[in-house]
Amino acid sequence: MTRPVITVLLGDPRLPDRNKPGGRFTPNDFDQVLRLQSALEELGDYRFEYCNDHQQLLDDLRYQPPAFVLNFCDTGFRNDATLELHVASYLEMLGIPYSGSGPVALGLCYDKALVRALAQSVGIPVPREDLLRPGEPLPQIHYPAFIKPNRGDGSVGITAASVVNNAAEATAYLEQLRATLPTENLIIQEFLAGDEYGVGIIGNPGDGFILLPVLEVDYSALDPALPRLLDYSSKTDPESPYWNDICFRQAGLDANTQQRLKDYCQALFARLGLRDYGRFDFRTDASGEIKLMEVNPNPAWCWDGKLAHMAGHMGETHSGLLRMIIEAARKRYRLCV
């Protein structure tokens, strides 16, 4: 029997990437791709080809269209994160089946304020928040507060200084962000200082969902003087305490709380139009209420990412997680799985 061929679409290591340290792919990025390839090779009922040359990408897709694309191009076209949705748009226009969310969902979820407003409209608890456009003054807010870019991924613009305890600290960090991101809207919201959870879903409405075990971020080894958050260095700097002293564990939530979070996530998955898989991040406020932080429509596919940790808690390997994503997408297209 002929094995289906899957084309894995990735970021381009030849091109600059302003969201990475030094503006280029790092040794860790190359290691992640090698580990991905190794995991996919364990899926012996598929054959995999890899596409990462963005100079040729549009012509290759147009004139030699793949049978199915595993869209792991989370860097965006030519490593521009704002163009991530356009990769999905191009695949849509060419009629090429692909995994993951479509351009509308990717665009919506890239705007954190829009996601918050939509979640609030369907009764999901969210943090108090103000959106600051370029040049707007600091509003009257409660402290501690948390400041971050409204758009973006990979925790760009989030550091320990993002957590501010007074107006002077808030003003200083706003000025710092505006110096590096002068045209970007910024968010200033209540800092949720309690426990942090991740909820992962694989599947689609109508086809059924696999609800992965709820993950908790374990900050217990982090220096208590540092704010409890996953900042940019936690993903990019092997020398940072945020890289070394934070880990993940299965959440010890009671069954009713877990079910409530999963209900929230399924409602948002459908309302935002996510497809195949997604991750939803929550934190607890001072009164113990769990509130939505953000929605990740195409979350990290890497071996040590949150989804992989969730899958591990249900006894699945990295390759098993990848298989679930592939099969959810192929089932959606009614392709043989």
LINTATA-V344252 format. One record per backbone hydrogen bond with DSSP energy under -1.0 kcal/mol. NH is the residue of the N-H (numbers start at 1). CO is the residue of the C=O. E is the energy in kcal/mol with one decimal. If there is no record, write none. Layout:
NH/CO/E
NH/CO/E
This chain:
6/47/-3.2
7/68/-2.8
8/49/-3.6
9/70/-2.2
10/51/-2.4
15/12/-1.2
17/23/-2.6
20/17/-1.9
23/20/-2.5
30/26/-1.9
31/27/-2.3
32/28/-2.3
33/29/-1.8
34/30/-2.1
35/31/-2.5
36/32/-2.2
37/33/-2.7
38/34/-2.3
39/35/-2.3
40/36/-2.7
41/37/-2.0
43/40/-2.0
44/42/-1.5
46/43/-1.8
47/4/-2.7
49/6/-2.4
51/8/-2.8
54/52/-1.1
60/56/-2.9
61/57/-2.7
62/58/-1.9
63/59/-3.0
64/60/-1.9
69/97/-2.3
70/7/-2.7
72/9/-1.6
72/70/-1.5
74/72/-1.8
76/73/-1.2
79/76/-2.0
80/77/-1.3
83/80/-2.5
84/81/-1.5
87/83/-1.0
88/84/-1.1
89/85/-2.1
90/86/-2.3
91/87/-2.1
92/88/-2.3
93/89/-2.6
94/90/-1.9
95/92/-1.1
96/91/-2.3
99/69/-2.1
106/102/-2.2
107/103/-2.4
108/104/-2.6
109/105/-2.6
110/106/-1.0
111/108/-1.4
112/150/-2.3
115/111/-1.9
116/112/-2.4
117/113/-2.3
118/114/-2.5
119/115/-2.8
120/116/-2.6
121/117/-1.8
123/120/-1.6
124/119/-2.4
130/188/-2.3
132/186/-3.5
136/133/-2.5
145/164/-2.6
146/189/-3.0
147/162/-2.0
148/187/-2.1
150/185/-2.6
156/153/-1.3
158/155/-2.0
162/159/-2.0
163/160/-1.2
164/145/-2.5
170/166/-2.2
171/167/-2.7
172/168/-2.1
173/169/-2.3
174/170/-2.5
175/171/-2.3
176/172/-1.7
177/173/-2.6
178/174/-2.6
179/175/-1.4
180/176/-1.2
181/177/-3.3
184/181/-1.4
186/132/-2.9
187/148/-3.3
188/130/-2.4
189/146/-2.5
190/128/-2.1
191/144/-1.7
193/191/-1.0
194/284/-2.4
197/282/-2.7
198/215/-2.4
199/280/-2.5
201/278/-2.4
202/210/-2.2
203/276/-2.8
204/208/-1.4
207/204/-1.6
208/204/-1.6
210/202/-3.5
212/200/-2.1
215/198/-2.8
216/249/-3.4
217/196/-2.1
218/247/-3.3
222/219/-1.6
226/223/-2.4
229/227/-1.1
232/158/-2.9
235/232/-1.5
237/233/-2.3
240/237/-2.0
244/240/-2.2
245/241/-3.0
247/218/-1.8
249/216/-2.4
251/214/-2.7
258/254/-2.4
259/255/-2.4
260/256/-2.1
261/257/-2.3
262/258/-2.3
263/259/-2.5
264/260/-2.4
265/261/-2.4
266/262/-2.5
267/263/-2.2
268/264/-2.4
269/265/-2.9
270/266/-2.0
271/267/-2.5
272/268/-2.8
274/269/-2.2
277/275/-2.3
278/201/-1.9
279/296/-2.1
280/199/-2.4
281/294/-2.5
282/197/-2.8
283/291/-2.4
284/195/-1.9
285/289/-2.8
288/285/-1.7
291/283/-3.5
292/125/-2.7
293/281/-3.5
294/281/-1.2
296/279/-3.3
305/302/-1.4
309/305/-2.0
310/306/-2.6
311/307/-2.7
312/308/-2.1
313/309/-1.5
314/311/-1.3
315/312/-1.6
316/311/-2.8
321/317/-2.1
322/318/-2.3
323/319/-2.3
324/320/-2.0
325/321/-1.9
326/322/-2.6
327/323/-2.9
328/324/-2.0
329/325/-2.0
330/326/-2.6
331/327/-2.2
332/328/-1.8
333/329/-1.6
334/331/-1.2
335/330/-3.3
